[in-house]
Amino acid sequence: MVSFLVTDFDGDDMLGENDLREAVKRLTGPDQLAQFELNQLVQNILAEADLDDDGALSFAEFEHVIDKSPDFAR
């Protein structure tokens, strides 16, 4: 899925905290969220989607979240 590859900024085939932070910044615009808000959002994403608790989203975990939210993929 292209959206996973585009979000994997470091190219390690996982969406880690830094990848998620960068994706949120690009979606919201620079300096739109305070650092603590950005960190909390990333932690909330991981809490919801990181099924194996390894601190990053695999493609399968990302796909699972997208499948649960079909409107997001449109």
HELIX and SHEET records of a PDB file:
HELIX    1   1 VAL A    2  THR A    7  1                                   6    
HELIX    2   2 GLU A   17  THR A   28  1                                  12    
HELIX    3   3 GLN A   35  ALA A   49  1                                  15    
HELIX    4   4 PHE A   59  LYS A   68  1                                  10    
END                                                                             
